[in-house]
Every structure is written in C-alpha cells, then in structure tokens.
C-alpha cells in the first residue's frame, strides 16, 4: 500500500469514528496557501481540527507535529476561519490522531497539541 493510500485510509478511519461520536464533517484535506487541514468537524458550536498521522510505530506519531508544522496549522486554521466567519466564534480544539497501520492493528490515539509540549 502506498503512503498516500495509507493516509487516506487513516483519515477515513478517524472521520468515521468521530462521526459515530456525533461530530459532523465540514472539510477533508482543506488547503490554502499556508497549509492543509486534514479534517475539520463540528458539534454543538465547537470546531475540531484533526491532524491525522498514520504510523507503523506509534512511538513518534504525535511528535511529528513539530513547531514548523504547528505554525502551518495555525496559519491554515486562521485562513479557514476567515473564509467561514459564522464559525469564527466557535470554540476551537486542535488534536493529533495517531492511527496504527495497518488500520486493523490497534486503537486510534488522541493527543491535544498542548500535550506535546
């Protein structure tokens, strides 16, 4: 399986899991000149931005979101919110979802960006 196919599979798994938990998908692989947002979802006036990392080893998944990636995420989120002013006041949560590959191998692990400092 290619890296791109693995990434699509990981994003699909996370998206379906969150939708079963009541989140509604707004965007998948949304991009602007500043970066890309893997998943943007909403529930009860809350926005959830998820950076999905498919990994064969879970040891390094969340830490692959380094300071440069965080800056790109922040700029992309600002750009997305500027294009969607109705959601600009909603509470924002940014999470990293680490998906074991192959996907059937284990549970998705969740990390808030504040947990990675």
MMTF fields as JSON, N, C-alpha, C and O atoms, coordinates in Angstrom:
{
  "mmtfVersion": "1.0.0",
  "mmtfProducer": "UNKNOWN",
  "numBonds": 467,
  "numAtoms": 468,
  "numGroups": 117,
  "numChains": 1,
  "numModels": 1,
  "chainsPerModel": [1],
  "groupsPerChain": [117],
  "chainIdList": ["A"],
  "bondAtomList": [4, 2, 8, 6, 12, 10, 16, 14, 20, 18, 24, 22, 28, 26, 32, 30, 36, 34, 40, 38, 44, 42, 48, 46, 52, 50, 56, 54, 60, 58, 64, 62, 68, 66, 72, 70, 76, 74, 80, 78, 84, 82, 88, 86, 92, 90, 96, 94, 100, 98, 104, 102, 108, 106, 112, 110, 116, 114, 120, 118, 124, 122, 128, 126, 132, 130, 136, 134, 140, 138, 144, 142, 148, 146, 152, 150, 156, 154, 160, 158, 164, 162, 168, 166, 172, 170, 176, 174, 180, 178, 184, 182, 188, 186, 192, 190, 196, 194, 200, 198, 204, 202, 208, 206, 212, 210, 216, 214, 220, 218, 224, 222, 228, 226, 232, 230, 236, 234, 240, 238, 244, 242, 248, 246, 252, 250, 256, 254, 260, 258, 264, 262, 268, 266, 272, 270, 276, 274, 280, 278, 284, 282, 288, 286, 292, 290, 296, 294, 300, 298, 304, 302, 308, 306, 312, 310, 316, 314, 320, 318, 324, 322, 328, 326, 332, 330, 336, 334, 340, 338, 344, 342, 348, 346, 352, 350, 356, 354, 360, 358, 364, 362, 368, 366, 372, 370, 376, 374, 380, 378, 384, 382, 388, 386, 392, 390, 396, 394, 400, 398, 404, 402, 408, 406, 412, 410, 416, 414, 420, 418, 424, 422, 428, 426, 432, 430, 436, 434, 440, 438, 444, 442, 448, 446, 452, 450, 456, 454, 460, 458, 464, 462],
  "bondOrderList": [1, 1, 1, 1, 1, 1, 1, 1, 1, 1, 1, 1, 1, 1, 1, 1, 1, 1, 1, 1, 1, 1, 1, 1, 1, 1, 1, 1, 1, 1, 1, 1, 1, 1, 1, 1, 1, 1, 1, 1, 1, 1, 1, 1, 1, 1, 1, 1, 1, 1, 1, 1, 1, 1, 1, 1, 1, 1, 1, 1, 1, 1, 1, 1, 1, 1, 1, 1, 1, 1, 1, 1, 1, 1, 1, 1, 1, 1, 1, 1, 1, 1, 1, 1, 1, 1, 1, 1, 1, 1, 1, 1, 1, 1, 1, 1, 1, 1, 1, 1, 1, 1, 1, 1, 1, 1, 1, 1, 1, 1, 1, 1, 1, 1, 1, 1],
  "groupList": [{"groupName": "UNK", "atomNameList": ["N", "CA", "C", "O"], "elementList": ["N", "C", "C", "O"], "formalChargeList": [0, 0, 0, 0], "bondAtomList": [1, 0, 2, 1, 3, 2], "bondOrderList": [1, 1, 2], "singleLetterCode": "X", "chemCompType": "L-PEPTIDE LINKING"}],
  "groupTypeList": [0, 0, 0, 0, 0, 0, 0, 0, 0, 0, 0, 0, 0, 0, 0, 0, 0, 0, 0, 0, 0, 0, 0, 0, 0, 0, 0, 0, 0, 0, 0, 0, 0, 0, 0, 0, 0, 0, 0, 0, 0, 0, 0, 0, 0, 0, 0, 0, 0, 0, 0, 0, 0, 0, 0, 0, 0, 0, 0, 0, 0, 0, 0, 0, 0, 0, 0, 0, 0, 0, 0, 0, 0, 0, 0, 0, 0, 0, 0, 0, 0, 0, 0, 0, 0, 0, 0, 0, 0, 0, 0, 0, 0, 0, 0, 0, 0, 0, 0, 0, 0, 0, 0, 0, 0, 0, 0, 0, 0, 0, 0, 0, 0, 0, 0, 0, 0],
  "groupIdList": [1, 2, 3, 4, 5, 6, 7, 8, 9, 10, 11, 12, 13, 14, 15, 16, 17, 18, 19, 20, 21, 22, 23, 24, 25, 26, 27, 28, 29, 30, 31, 32, 33, 34, 35, 36, 37, 38, 39, 40, 41, 42, 43, 44, 45, 46, 47, 48, 49, 50, 51, 52, 53, 54, 55, 56, 57, 58, 59, 60, 61, 62, 63, 64, 65, 66, 67, 68, 69, 70, 71, 72, 73, 74, 75, 76, 77, 78, 79, 80, 81, 82, 83, 84, 85, 86, 87, 88, 89, 90, 91, 92, 93, 94, 95, 96, 97, 98, 99, 100, 101, 102, 103, 104, 105, 106, 107, 108, 109, 110, 111, 112, 113, 114, 115, 116, 117],
  "secStructList": [7, 7, 2, 2, 2, 2, 2, 2, 2, 2, 2, 2, 2, 2, 2, 2, 2, 2, 2, 2, 6, 6, 7, 3, 3, 3, 3, 3, 3, 3, 3, 3, 6, 6, 3, 3, 3, 3, 3, 3, 3, 3, 3, 6, 6, 3, 3, 3, 3, 3, 3, 3, 3, 3, 3, 1, 1, 6, 6, 1, 6, 4, 4, 4, 1, 7, 2, 2, 2, 2, 2, 2, 2, 2, 2, 2, 2, 2, 2, 2, 2, 2, 2, 7, 4, 4, 4, 6, 6, 1, 3, 3, 3, 3, 3, 3, 3, 3, 3, 3, 1, 1, 4, 4, 4, 1, 7, 7, 3, 3, 3, 3, 4, 4, 4, 4, 7],
  "xCoordList": [0.844, 0.0, 0.891, 1.883, 0.55, 1.348, 1.125, 0.153, 2.045, 1.925, 0.645, -0.053, 0.34, -0.876, -2.125, -3.051, -2.154, -3.31, -3.453, -4.567, -2.328, -2.37, -2.923, -3.701, -2.52, -3.015, -4.508, -5.214, -4.987, -6.427, -7.178, -8.225, -6.642, -7.281, -7.325, -8.338, -6.233, -6.184, -7.182, -7.892, -7.243, -8.189, -9.631, -10.475, -9.912, -11.263, -11.639, -12.758, -10.713, -10.995, -11.304, -12.266, -10.494, -10.702, -12.014, -12.777, -12.279, -13.512, -14.741, -15.676, -14.746, -15.886, -16.058, -17.181, -14.953, -15.005, -15.625, -16.49, -15.177, -15.707, -17.168, -17.95, -17.539, -18.936, -19.85, -20.983, -19.371, -20.155, -20.314, -21.262, -19.386, -19.457, -20.231, -20.227, -20.884, -21.742, -21.132, -21.792, -19.89, -19.259, -19.71, -19.984, -19.783, -20.198, -19.01, -18.404, -18.69, -17.542, -17.858, -18.843, -17.007, -17.127, -16.153, -16.505, -14.931, -13.883, -12.969, -12.744, -12.463, -11.432, -10.356, -10.645, -9.124, -7.977, -8.187, -7.907, -8.678, -8.862, -7.49, -6.679, -7.23, -5.916, -6.031, -6.978, -5.038, -4.862, -3.359, -2.594, -2.949, -1.525, -0.65, 0.56, -1.244, -0.46, -0.339, 0.528, -1.178, -1.095, -2.378, -3.268, -2.452, -3.593, -4.16, -3.423, -5.473, -6.162, -6.728, -7.543, -6.292, -6.746, -8.257, -8.956, -8.758, -10.189, -10.647, -9.97, -11.792, -12.441, -13.862, -14.612, -14.221, -15.537, -16.184, -15.52, -17.489, -18.165, -19.222, -19.766, -19.487, -20.54, -20.851, -19.945, -22.105, -22.534, -21.693, -21.181, -21.547, -20.794, -19.328, -18.716, -18.792, -17.376, -16.759, -17.37, -15.554, -14.792, -13.706, -13.075, -13.496, -12.421, -11.586, -12.08, -10.319, -9.373, -8.484, -7.882, -8.403, -7.638, -6.514, -6.744, -5.305, -4.136, -3.99, -3.748, -4.133, -4.11, -2.72, -2.158, -2.174, -0.866, -1.012, -1.288, -0.83, -0.809, 0.617, 1.547, 0.8, 2.15, 2.225, 1.327, 3.309, 3.568, 4.055, 3.781, 4.773, 5.2, 4.549, 4.704, 3.828, 3.13, 4.068, 3.653, 5.311, 6.237, 6.436, 6.561, 6.47, 6.816, 5.658, 5.83, 4.501, 3.373, 3.061, 3.118, 2.73, 2.332, 3.471, 3.234, 4.693, 5.824, 6.277, 7.199, 5.635, 5.942, 5.308, 5.583, 4.465, 3.901, 4.863, 4.649, 5.918, 6.974, 6.553, 5.479, 7.374, 7.0, 6.667, 5.747, 7.388, 7.087, 5.706, 4.945, 5.38, 4.058, 2.968, 1.891, 3.24, 2.263, 1.987, 0.84, 3.037, 2.849, 1.998, 1.099, 2.289, 1.491, 0.029, -0.89, -0.17, -1.538, -2.247, -3.397, -1.558, -2.154, -2.545, -3.625, -1.664, -1.977, -3.132, -4.004, -3.136, -4.226, -5.558, -6.59, -5.537, -6.765, -7.268, -8.466, -6.369, -6.763, -7.381, -8.374, -6.798, -7.311, -8.701, -9.608, -8.87, -10.164, -11.225, -12.333, -10.883, -11.849, -12.21, -13.35, -11.26, -11.548, -12.549, -13.378, -12.467, -13.405, -14.758, -15.727, -14.827, -16.057, -16.375, -16.293, -16.737, -16.912, -18.005, -17.946, -18.997, -20.049, -19.484, -19.991, -18.44, -17.848, -16.682, -16.061, -16.38, -15.206, -15.295, -14.267, -16.493, -16.654, -16.773, -16.806, -16.835, -16.974, -15.687, -14.596, -15.821, -14.682, -13.867, -14.43, -12.56, -11.673, -10.832, -10.264, -10.758, -9.883, -9.059, -9.593, -7.751, -6.862, -6.262, -5.692, -6.397, -5.997, -5.184, -5.412, -4.235, -3.492, -4.053, -4.126, -4.445, -4.919, -3.848, -3.516, -3.312, -2.293, -2.971, -3.505, -2.934, -3.63, -2.599, -1.724, -2.691, -1.754, -2.007, -3.151, -0.927, -1.02, -0.425, 0.616, -1.012, -2.31, -3.409, -3.285, -4.493, -5.511, -6.143, -6.543, -6.245, -6.907, -6.039, -6.467, -4.817, -3.852, -4.061, -3.531, -4.794, -4.961, -5.844, -6.383, -5.973, -6.843, -6.17, -4.946, -6.99, -6.51, -6.123, -6.839, -4.986, -4.55, -4.711, -4.4, -5.198, -5.517, -4.588, -4.327, -4.093, -3.221, -3.63, -3.647, -3.956, -4.147, -2.777, -1.795, -2.688, -1.376, -0.711, 0.518, -1.48, -0.88, -0.202, 0.662, -0.563, 0.048, 1.423, 2.146, 1.787, 3.038, 4.182, 5.304, 3.924, 4.964, 5.929, 6.871],
  "yCoordList": [-1.176, 0.0, 1.241, 1.29, 2.234, 3.455, 4.322, 4.146, 5.256, 6.185, 7.001, 7.224, 7.447, 8.239, 7.413, 7.906, 6.175, 5.311, 5.049, 5.015, 4.864, 4.67, 5.905, 5.795, 7.087, 8.335, 8.501, 8.91, 8.186, 8.268, 7.3, 7.639, 6.103, 5.099, 5.559, 5.384, 6.144, 6.638, 7.781, 7.805, 8.719, 9.838, 9.341, 9.846, 8.363, 7.803, 7.164, 7.338, 6.433, 5.773, 6.8, 6.637, 7.852, 8.884, 9.62, 9.863, 9.971, 10.677, 9.854, 10.382, 8.589, 7.731, 7.572, 7.575, 7.434, 7.296, 8.541, 8.436, 9.709, 10.949, 11.173, 11.682, 10.803, 10.954, 10.04, 10.411, 8.862, 7.983, 8.601, 8.283, 9.486, 10.17, 11.488, 12.268, 11.734, 12.904, 14.125, 15.159, 14.033, 15.149, 15.14, 14.084, 16.327, 16.474, 16.984, 18.0, 16.28, 16.633, 17.868, 17.9, 18.883, 20.089, 20.064, 20.43, 19.633, 19.648, 18.441, 17.948, 17.997, 16.957, 17.396, 17.692, 17.435, 17.871, 19.268, 19.518, 20.166, 21.559, 22.22, 22.016, 23.008, 23.649, 25.091, 25.489, 25.848, 27.224, 27.4, 26.445, 28.585, 28.794, 28.562, 28.38, 28.566, 28.446, 27.013, 26.726, 26.114, 24.739, 23.97, 24.43, 22.792, 21.903, 21.481, 21.301, 21.327, 20.784, 19.429, 19.34, 18.368, 17.025, 16.888, 16.504, 17.204, 17.093, 18.311, 18.743, 18.854, 19.913, 19.427, 19.135, 19.345, 18.842, 19.822, 20.703, 19.657, 20.5, 19.708, 18.715, 20.201, 19.642, 20.684, 21.146, 21.049, 21.975, 23.244, 23.59, 23.935, 25.188, 25.021, 25.944, 23.853, 23.571, 23.136, 22.392, 23.601, 23.15, 22.208, 22.437, 21.164, 20.224, 20.101, 19.681, 20.47, 20.301, 19.128, 19.12, 18.144, 16.933, 16.774, 16.747, 16.67, 16.319, 14.81, 14.305, 14.092, 12.626, 12.136, 12.547, 11.25, 10.653, 9.137, 8.534, 8.53, 7.076, 6.613, 7.09, 5.692, 5.272, 3.763, 3.153, 3.186, 1.771, 1.617, 0.606, 2.617, 2.652, 3.864, 4.982, 3.661, 4.764, 5.658, 6.712, 5.253, 5.992, 7.435, 8.319, 7.701, 9.036, 9.794, 10.952, 9.2, 9.84, 11.256, 12.164, 11.488, 12.841, 13.846, 15.033, 13.393, 14.314, 14.694, 15.494, 14.125, 14.552, 15.908, 16.502, 16.394, 17.741, 18.693, 19.085, 19.043, 19.89, 21.362, 21.685, 22.256, 23.682, 24.269, 25.079, 23.882, 24.402, 23.931, 24.711, 22.668, 22.136, 22.837, 23.117, 23.122, 23.84, 25.232, 25.677, 25.914, 27.243, 27.152, 27.967, 26.149, 25.976, 25.669, 26.194, 24.813, 24.507, 25.767, 26.019, 26.554, 27.787, 28.749, 29.337, 28.912, 29.8, 29.249, 30.001, 27.939, 27.332, 27.463, 27.723, 27.282, 27.433, 28.871, 29.099, 29.835, 31.248, 31.53, 32.251, 30.964, 31.137, 30.504, 31.108, 29.303, 28.622, 29.433, 29.61, 29.926, 30.706, 32.01, 32.465, 32.615, 33.845, 33.574, 34.426, 32.388, 32.011, 31.551, 31.457, 31.267, 30.761, 31.613, 31.121, 32.878, 33.787, 33.376, 33.756, 32.612, 32.184, 31.29, 31.284, 30.537, 29.637, 30.277, 29.62, 31.532, 32.175, 32.268, 32.296, 32.314, 32.433, 31.083, 31.025, 30.026, 28.711, 28.318, 28.717, 27.542, 27.016, 26.117, 25.304, 26.261, 25.502, 24.519, 24.865, 23.305, 22.28, 21.704, 21.377, 21.582, 21.003, 19.736, 19.757, 18.641, 17.332, 16.592, 16.732, 15.803, 14.891, 13.492, 13.036, 12.818, 11.435, 10.545, 10.681, 9.634, 8.706, 7.363, 6.73, 6.95, 5.742, 4.663, 4.859, 3.523, 2.441, 1.849, 1.643, 1.581, 0.967, -0.428, -0.6, -1.418, -1.334, -1.003, -1.322, -0.359, 0.175, -0.814, -0.42, -2.058, -3.013, -3.378, -4.147, -2.832, -3.271, -2.713, -3.284, -1.645, -1.102, 0.124, 0.56, 0.666, 1.816, 3.114, 3.239, 4.068, 5.41, 6.069, 5.951, 6.763, 7.506, 8.99, 9.457, 9.73, 11.15, 11.977, 11.626, 13.075, 13.981, 15.416, 15.821, 16.181, 17.615, 18.23, 17.754, 19.268, 19.863, 20.349, 20.368, 20.744, 21.188, 20.041, 20.292, 18.8, 17.641, 17.312, 16.495, 17.923, 17.576, 18.505, 18.32, 19.49, 20.458, 19.868, 20.54],
  "zCoordList": [0.0, 0.0, 0.0, 0.728, -0.803, -0.887, 0.353, 1.087, 0.566, 1.686, 1.568, 2.557, 0.345, 0.131, 0.441, 1.086, -0.01, 0.254, 1.751, 2.273, 2.441, 3.892, 4.585, 5.532, 4.111, 4.687, 4.5, 5.422, 3.314, 3.033, 3.938, 4.49, 4.084, 4.926, 6.388, 7.065, 6.869, 8.248, 8.45, 9.455, 7.515, 7.62, 7.596, 8.336, 6.757, 6.685, 8.013, 8.497, 8.596, 9.874, 10.964, 11.714, 11.054, 12.074, 11.825, 12.76, 10.578, 10.235, 10.619, 11.222, 10.278, 10.598, 12.106, 12.61, 12.818, 14.271, 14.912, 15.781, 14.478, 15.045, 14.655, 15.458, 13.447, 13.035, 13.853, 14.158, 14.205, 15.081, 16.472, 17.189, 16.85, 18.152, 18.075, 19.028, 16.956, 16.838, 16.175, 16.072, 15.724, 15.017, 13.562, 12.991, 12.975, 11.578, 10.771, 11.113, 9.712, 8.877, 8.041, 7.303, 8.168, 7.349, 6.184, 5.062, 6.451, 5.419, 5.595, 6.7, 4.473, 4.479, 3.496, 2.337, 3.964, 3.152, 2.577, 1.405, 3.409, 3.005, 2.972, 3.875, 1.939, 1.862, 1.405, 0.727, 1.803, 1.363, 1.148, 1.286, 0.82, 0.545, 1.779, 1.647, 2.972, 4.208, 4.707, 5.532, 4.232, 4.714, 4.456, 3.742, 5.052, 4.854, 6.199, 7.168, 6.246, 7.411, 7.005, 6.087, 7.696, 7.331, 7.497, 6.56, 8.693, 8.972, 9.77, 10.703, 9.396, 10.169, 10.431, 9.499, 11.71, 12.095, 13.069, 13.615, 13.278, 14.262, 15.014, 14.531, 16.234, 17.075, 18.149, 18.843, 18.287, 19.344, 19.413, 20.478, 18.295, 18.215, 18.64, 19.179, 18.392, 18.619, 17.299, 16.531, 17.046, 15.883, 16.356, 17.388, 15.607, 15.88, 14.617, 13.571, 14.722, 13.617, 14.0, 15.074, 13.123, 13.415, 12.402, 11.193, 12.915, 12.109, 12.244, 13.341, 11.145, 11.171, 10.788, 9.773, 11.62, 11.367, 11.366, 12.403, 10.217, 10.132, 10.384, 9.733, 11.317, 11.692, 11.91, 12.491, 11.432, 11.718, 13.157, 13.804, 13.652, 15.047, 15.694, 15.203, 16.782, 17.434, 18.24, 18.723, 18.387, 19.24, 18.795, 19.643, 17.488, 17.014, 16.403, 16.023, 16.292, 15.623, 16.054, 15.224, 17.33, 17.715, 17.653, 17.43, 17.844, 17.85, 16.449, 16.285, 15.445, 14.078, 13.771, 12.728, 14.672, 14.532, 15.25, 16.397, 14.535, 15.103, 15.09, 14.582, 15.637, 15.671, 14.301, 14.192, 13.267, 11.925, 11.465, 10.89, 11.712, 11.345, 12.147, 11.619, 13.419, 14.248, 13.681, 13.649, 13.238, 12.649, 11.382, 11.171, 10.536, 9.317, 9.658, 9.029, 10.662, 11.092, 11.574, 11.212, 12.39, 12.914, 11.808, 11.845, 10.817, 9.693, 8.861, 8.426, 8.642, 7.863, 8.608, 7.99, 9.925, 10.715, 10.632, 10.464, 10.746, 10.63, 9.266, 9.166, 8.226, 6.866, 6.744, 6.171, 7.276, 7.22, 7.945, 7.44, 9.134, 9.92, 9.214, 9.307, 8.514, 7.767, 6.644, 6.327, 6.048, 4.985, 5.525, 4.771, 6.816, 7.44, 8.669, 9.795, 8.47, 9.605, 10.586, 11.755, 10.144, 11.073, 12.17, 13.291, 11.852, 12.836, 13.593, 14.429, 13.318, 13.912, 15.432, 16.109, 15.969, 17.418, 18.115, 19.344, 17.369, 17.982, 18.699, 18.294, 19.752, 20.488, 19.561, 18.829, 19.593, 18.705, 19.498, 20.534, 19.01, 19.574, 18.431, 17.371, 18.654, 17.646, 18.243, 19.334, 17.515, 18.014, 16.965, 15.763, 17.442, 16.576, 16.814, 17.955, 15.747, 15.83, 15.212, 14.035, 16.016, 15.531, 15.278, 16.19, 14.021, 13.586, 13.29, 12.446, 13.976, 13.685, 12.302, 11.899, 11.592, 10.269, 10.325, 10.959, 9.711, 9.04, 10.046, 11.229, 9.577, 10.472, 11.436, 12.531, 11.075, 11.962, 13.162, 14.023, 13.227, 14.224, 15.627, 16.581, 15.795, 17.142, 17.167, 16.149, 18.367, 18.582, 18.148, 18.178, 17.748, 17.44, 18.759, 19.753, 18.763, 19.955, 19.67, 18.575, 20.662, 20.511, 21.387, 22.538, 20.835, 21.572, 21.265, 20.103, 22.288, 22.098, 21.881, 22.45, 21.08, 20.811, 22.081, 22.152, 23.092, 24.348, 25.089, 25.93, 24.807, 25.45, 24.88, 25.451, 23.785, 23.114, 23.496, 23.025, 24.331, 24.695, 25.703, 26.124]
}
